[in-house]
Amino acid sequence: MRWKGNRRSDNIDDRRGRRVVRSGGTRSSMMPLILQLTRSRGGWAVLVIAAGLMFFTGTDLSTLLGLAGGQAPQSSSTVVQQSAEEAETVEFMATVLADTEDTWATLLSRGQTPYKEPKLVLYRDSTRSACGLGQSAMGPFYCPGDQKIYLDLSFFEQLSRRYGAPGDFAQAYVLAHEVGHHVQTLLGISARNHEARQRATPVEANRLSVRQELQADCFAGLWANKADQARQILESGDVEEALAAATAIGDDTLQRQAQGRVTPDSFTHGSAEQRLRWFTIGLEQGSIDSCNTFATNTL
């Protein structure tokens, strides 16, 4: 992919030098606080309120009491240690993000929804998000609650070595897919689909999730189409890298590797064939309307 020398986005929240520190989470560490509360004026009321919140929200009691005692979980920061290869990957991600910003700003300027740029959060191991604790094992994800994309760069090593999908454009496809979810949020697609899933059976809810994920794949292809028209970013082999990545993270591929069998009713992202098809549709047709996965009987 031709990217060096192009604009880099400033919408990067680099948390790689931070780590989540949990405090007040064990029985032994909470006992002094509990005793202190029961002996103080109004202490029992605090305990009753905390217990009620635990019951109705599912929040751990130790976390609630830690907050009451001024012991909220914190993060500690250190200087980011990175290899030259990782530093270049960060630069690449910032460049791809900038390209998606330019592309989607142009596309959405034709309608009534202006493009609001998302933040890309880079982290290691775990980090907080409005959608809960983000962990590297989850892979890249988009959180509509704070409109941020979360990425542990170690995922790209797994994508290359474990799933056999190396290459810079494979990485670009991953980021463009998550940006696609951001576009769905801006257009109200995510909210409508969430409401529909809440009313659906588990099997139908999974199918609606698949449609949303495939549309994000199509939006990734649409970005590649428009970016290449405007800036000639594609090189020989780039499309094949994206297709290899789409194949590697298809639900059927992952299920076959993990459990030795495929259960389509449990798909949430779509099969390898479906992900290939919708990325290609976006790439070849280059229009938002062509990515309406909710209006077709054939995925």
C-alpha positions, 0 to 999 in steps of 0.5 A: 500500500502506498502510504508514506508521506501522506497525512497522519491523523491526530486522533490517536490516544496512545495508552501503550505506556499505561496499565490498568491497576486494580485496587481494593478488589480483594476480601482482605484489602476491603475488610478495614474499609468495611469495618470503618464504615460500620463504625462511622455515622451513616456507614451502614447506609453506604453499605446498603446502597453499595449492596443494592447497586451490586444487585441491580447493576452486577458491579462487584461490591469491592469495586463499589466500596473502593469507589466509596473509600476513594480507592477507584481503580487507576492506571499507571503510566510509563515511557512507551518501549517499542521496536522500530517495526512497532513504531512504523506500524503506529505511523501506518495506522495514523496514516490509514486513519487519516485516509478514512477521515478524508474519505468518509468526510467527502462521502457523508458531505453529500448527505445530512450527516456530517462526519465526526472523526473517531479516536483510535486507542492504542493499548497493550493487554487491557484498557478501559472503554465506555463498553467495559474493560477492553482486553487484547484477547478480544481483538480490535473493537469499536465502542459506540459509547465513546466512539473510539476504536480500540486496538492492541497492535499485537493482534497484527502479529497474530493475524500474520503468524496464526491466521496466515494473513500478513501485509500492511493492507490486511492491517488497513482492512482491519482498521477500515472495518472498525471505522465502518462500525463508526459510520454505522453509529453516525448514520443510526444503523447501529442503534436501529439494529441494536433495538431489533436484536433486543426484540429478536430470538437468539438465532435471529439476533445473531443473523442481524449481527452478521448483517451489521458486520458484513456491512462494515466489511463492505464499508471497508471495501468502499473506503479502499475504492474511494481512497484509491481513486483519490490518492492511488493507494493500492499496489499489486497484492493489496487486495489479496492481503485484505481478502486473506484477512477477511477469510482468516477471521470468518466465523466458519474459519475460526469455529473450525479451528477452535472446535473442529466444526461449524455452527452457522446459527451462532455466527456473529460476523459472517462466514469467510465467503460472505466477508470476502463477497461484501468487501469485494462489493464495496471495493468494486461498486464504491457506493454506500447504497451497494452496502445495504446488507439489511435489504438483501435476501442473499448474504 
